[in-house]
Amino acid sequence: MKYFVRIGAQSLEVEVDGPRVLVGGKALEATLVAVPGTPLRHLLVGGESWTLAADPAEGPGRWALGVAGEWVEVEVLDQRAREIVKAPMPGLVVRIEVAAGQPVAAGTGLVVVEAMKMENELRAPQPGVVATVHVEVGQAVEKGAPLVTLASPEASG
């Protein structure tokens, strides 16, 4: 299964196949085990052992992780739980019609991109919850640039 992980401004693709984990193209052996009755997890990865706390945070796929006394918020969505709406052509973002955390129906307008003096409203391909808005009004985007990430409605529960 492929997962998309965001830690602050850093995004990673993580593919899990049993104990084999591919992180950003690098293969590692990993095991994650819950410590019963606690929010703790024991992680063995690449020969190193870590104990971490994992608490659900607000929003789809969001977690607060505590490792070695430091807390960080991460977002983890599997490939079934997310859909990235990308710019179909180069242009300028003229309007953003949604915000992170907002539920949307299929066909809901998400972002308007102006290209060749034409406004193109990009719509949600499926129902979901806006996980991330990647752009700002006035931002120039290239073809294929991520505009909005949608999580499945089930991922938000």
URZIJO-V996718 format. One record per pair of residues at least 24 apart in sequence whose C-alpha atoms are under 10 Angstrom apart, sorted by the first residue. I is the first residue (numbers start at 1). J is the second residue. D is the distance in Angstrom with one decimal. If there is no record, write none. Layout:
BEGIN
i & j & d
I & J & D
I & J & D
END
This chain:
BEGIN
i & j & d
1 & 78 & 7.2
1 & 79 & 7.5
1 & 80 & 9.2
2 & 77 & 8.7
2 & 78 & 5.9
2 & 79 & 5.8
2 & 80 & 8.9
3 & 75 & 9.9
3 & 76 & 6.5
3 & 77 & 5.6
3 & 78 & 4.2
3 & 79 & 6.0
3 & 80 & 9.1
3 & 81 & 9.3
3 & 82 & 9.5
4 & 61 & 9.9
4 & 75 & 7.9
4 & 76 & 5.7
4 & 77 & 5.3
4 & 78 & 6.1
4 & 79 & 7.3
4 & 81 & 9.8
4 & 82 & 8.7
5 & 61 & 9.2
5 & 62 & 9.6
5 & 74 & 6.9
5 & 75 & 5.6
5 & 76 & 4.6
5 & 77 & 6.7
5 & 78 & 8.7
6 & 62 & 9.2
6 & 73 & 8.7
6 & 74 & 5.6
6 & 75 & 5.1
6 & 76 & 6.6
6 & 77 & 9.0
7 & 72 & 7.5
7 & 73 & 6.6
7 & 74 & 4.8
7 & 75 & 6.8
7 & 76 & 9.0
8 & 72 & 8.3
8 & 73 & 7.4
8 & 74 & 7.2
8 & 75 & 8.9
10 & 74 & 9.8
11 & 74 & 9.8
11 & 75 & 9.3
11 & 76 & 9.8
12 & 76 & 9.6
13 & 76 & 9.7
13 & 77 & 10.0
13 & 78 & 9.7
13 & 79 & 10.0
14 & 76 & 9.6
14 & 78 & 9.3
15 & 78 & 9.5
15 & 79 & 10.0
19 & 45 & 9.3
20 & 45 & 9.7
21 & 45 & 8.9
21 & 46 & 9.6
39 & 65 & 9.8
39 & 66 & 10.0
40 & 65 & 9.5
40 & 66 & 9.0
40 & 67 & 10.0
58 & 101 & 9.0
58 & 156 & 8.9
59 & 100 & 8.5
59 & 101 & 6.3
59 & 102 & 9.8
59 & 129 & 9.0
59 & 130 & 9.3
59 & 131 & 7.4
59 & 151 & 9.7
59 & 155 & 8.8
59 & 156 & 6.2
59 & 157 & 8.7
60 & 100 & 9.8
60 & 101 & 7.8
60 & 129 & 7.7
60 & 130 & 8.7
60 & 131 & 6.5
60 & 132 & 9.9
60 & 150 & 9.4
60 & 151 & 6.7
60 & 152 & 8.4
60 & 153 & 8.5
60 & 154 & 8.7
60 & 155 & 5.4
60 & 156 & 4.2
60 & 157 & 7.3
61 & 131 & 8.5
61 & 151 & 8.3
61 & 155 & 6.5
61 & 156 & 7.0
61 & 157 & 9.3
62 & 131 & 9.4
62 & 155 & 9.8
62 & 156 & 9.2
75 & 131 & 8.9
75 & 132 & 9.8
77 & 131 & 9.3
77 & 150 & 9.8
77 & 151 & 7.4
77 & 152 & 9.4
77 & 155 & 8.0
78 & 151 & 9.1
78 & 152 & 9.9
78 & 155 & 9.2
79 & 151 & 9.5
80 & 151 & 8.5
80 & 152 & 7.7
80 & 155 & 9.4
81 & 128 & 8.9
81 & 129 & 9.9
81 & 149 & 10.0
81 & 150 & 7.9
81 & 151 & 5.1
81 & 152 & 4.8
81 & 153 & 8.2
81 & 154 & 7.8
81 & 155 & 6.1
81 & 156 & 9.3
82 & 128 & 8.5
82 & 129 & 9.2
82 & 130 & 9.4
82 & 131 & 8.3
82 & 149 & 6.5
82 & 150 & 5.2
82 & 151 & 4.2
82 & 152 & 6.0
82 & 153 & 9.7
82 & 155 & 8.6
83 & 124 & 9.0
83 & 125 & 8.3
83 & 126 & 8.6
83 & 128 & 8.9
83 & 130 & 9.6
83 & 131 & 9.5
83 & 148 & 8.3
83 & 149 & 5.7
83 & 150 & 5.0
83 & 151 & 6.5
83 & 152 & 8.1
84 & 124 & 9.5
84 & 125 & 9.6
84 & 130 & 9.9
84 & 131 & 9.6
84 & 132 & 9.2
84 & 133 & 9.8
84 & 134 & 9.8
84 & 144 & 10.0
84 & 145 & 9.5
84 & 146 & 6.3
84 & 147 & 7.2
84 & 148 & 5.8
84 & 149 & 4.3
84 & 150 & 6.2
84 & 151 & 8.9
85 & 110 & 8.8
85 & 111 & 9.3
85 & 122 & 7.8
85 & 123 & 8.2
85 & 124 & 7.5
85 & 125 & 8.1
85 & 133 & 9.8
85 & 134 & 9.9
85 & 144 & 8.8
85 & 145 & 8.6
85 & 146 & 6.1
85 & 147 & 5.7
85 & 148 & 5.2
85 & 149 & 6.2
85 & 150 & 7.7
86 & 111 & 10.0
86 & 122 & 8.6
86 & 134 & 9.8
86 & 141 & 9.6
86 & 142 & 9.4
86 & 143 & 7.6
86 & 144 & 5.1
86 & 145 & 5.3
86 & 146 & 4.4
86 & 147 & 5.3
86 & 148 & 7.2
86 & 149 & 8.8
87 & 111 & 9.4
87 & 112 & 9.7
87 & 113 & 7.8
87 & 120 & 9.7
87 & 122 & 8.2
87 & 141 & 7.1
87 & 142 & 6.9
87 & 143 & 5.2
87 & 144 & 5.0
87 & 145 & 5.3
87 & 146 & 6.5
87 & 147 & 6.5
87 & 148 & 9.5
88 & 113 & 9.2
88 & 115 & 9.8
88 & 120 & 9.3
88 & 122 & 8.8
88 & 141 & 9.8
88 & 142 & 8.5
88 & 143 & 5.4
88 & 144 & 6.1
88 & 145 & 8.3
88 & 146 & 9.8
89 & 113 & 8.8
89 & 114 & 9.4
89 & 115 & 7.3
89 & 116 & 9.9
89 & 120 & 9.8
89 & 141 & 8.1
89 & 142 & 6.4
89 & 143 & 4.1
89 & 144 & 7.0
89 & 145 & 8.8
90 & 114 & 8.6
90 & 115 & 6.6
90 & 116 & 9.2
90 & 140 & 7.5
90 & 141 & 5.5
90 & 142 & 4.2
90 & 143 & 4.7
90 & 144 & 8.2
90 & 145 & 8.5
91 & 115 & 4.6
91 & 116 & 7.7
91 & 117 & 9.3
91 & 118 & 9.6
91 & 119 & 9.3
91 & 120 & 9.4
91 & 138 & 9.8
91 & 139 & 8.5
91 & 140 & 5.7
91 & 141 & 5.5
91 & 142 & 6.6
91 & 143 & 7.9
92 & 116 & 9.7
92 & 117 & 9.9
92 & 119 & 9.2
92 & 136 & 9.7
92 & 137 & 8.0
92 & 138 & 6.1
92 & 139 & 5.7
92 & 140 & 4.4
92 & 141 & 6.1
92 & 142 & 8.9
93 & 119 & 9.3
93 & 120 & 9.6
93 & 121 & 10.0
93 & 135 & 7.6
93 & 136 & 6.9
93 & 137 & 5.1
93 & 138 & 5.3
93 & 139 & 5.4
93 & 140 & 6.3
93 & 141 & 7.3
93 & 147 & 9.2
94 & 119 & 8.2
94 & 120 & 9.6
94 & 121 & 9.8
94 & 136 & 8.5
94 & 137 & 5.3
94 & 138 & 5.9
94 & 139 & 8.0
94 & 140 & 9.4
95 & 119 & 9.6
95 & 121 & 8.8
95 & 135 & 9.9
95 & 136 & 8.3
95 & 137 & 5.7
95 & 138 & 8.3
96 & 121 & 9.6
96 & 122 & 9.9
96 & 133 & 8.5
96 & 135 & 8.3
96 & 136 & 7.4
96 & 137 & 6.6
96 & 147 & 9.5
96 & 148 & 9.6
97 & 121 & 9.5
97 & 122 & 9.8
97 & 123 & 9.8
98 & 129 & 9.9
98 & 130 & 7.4
98 & 132 & 9.7
98 & 133 & 8.0
98 & 148 & 9.0
99 & 129 & 9.4
99 & 130 & 6.6
99 & 131 & 8.5
99 & 132 & 7.8
99 & 133 & 6.7
99 & 148 & 9.4
100 & 129 & 7.7
100 & 130 & 4.9
100 & 131 & 5.3
100 & 132 & 5.3
100 & 133 & 6.3
100 & 134 & 9.9
100 & 148 & 9.0
100 & 149 & 9.0
100 & 150 & 9.1
101 & 128 & 9.7
101 & 129 & 5.9
101 & 130 & 5.2
101 & 131 & 6.0
101 & 132 & 8.0
101 & 133 & 9.8
101 & 150 & 9.4
101 & 151 & 9.4
101 & 156 & 8.7
102 & 128 & 8.5
102 & 129 & 5.5
102 & 130 & 5.3
102 & 131 & 8.1
102 & 132 & 9.8
102 & 150 & 9.6
103 & 127 & 7.7
103 & 128 & 5.8
103 & 129 & 4.2
103 & 130 & 6.3
103 & 131 & 9.3
103 & 150 & 9.1
103 & 151 & 9.3
103 & 152 & 9.5
103 & 153 & 7.6
103 & 156 & 9.3
104 & 128 & 5.4
104 & 129 & 5.8
104 & 130 & 7.2
104 & 150 & 8.8
104 & 152 & 10.0
104 & 153 & 9.0
105 & 129 & 8.7
105 & 153 & 9.8
110 & 147 & 8.7
110 & 148 & 7.5
111 & 135 & 9.0
111 & 136 & 9.6
111 & 137 & 9.2
111 & 147 & 7.4
111 & 148 & 8.0
112 & 137 & 9.2
112 & 147 & 9.9
113 & 137 & 9.3
113 & 138 & 9.5
113 & 139 & 9.5
113 & 140 & 8.9
113 & 141 & 8.6
113 & 147 & 9.7
114 & 140 & 9.4
114 & 141 & 10.0
115 & 140 & 10.0
115 & 141 & 10.0
122 & 147 & 9.2
122 & 148 & 9.6
123 & 148 & 10.0
124 & 148 & 9.1
124 & 149 & 9.7
124 & 150 & 8.0
125 & 150 & 9.3
126 & 150 & 8.7
126 & 151 & 9.7
126 & 152 & 8.4
126 & 153 & 9.8
127 & 151 & 8.8
127 & 152 & 7.1
127 & 153 & 7.0
128 & 152 & 4.6
128 & 153 & 4.6
128 & 154 & 8.2
128 & 155 & 8.7
128 & 156 & 8.6
129 & 153 & 5.8
129 & 154 & 9.1
129 & 155 & 8.4
129 & 156 & 7.1
130 & 156 & 9.7
131 & 155 & 9.9
131 & 156 & 9.1
END
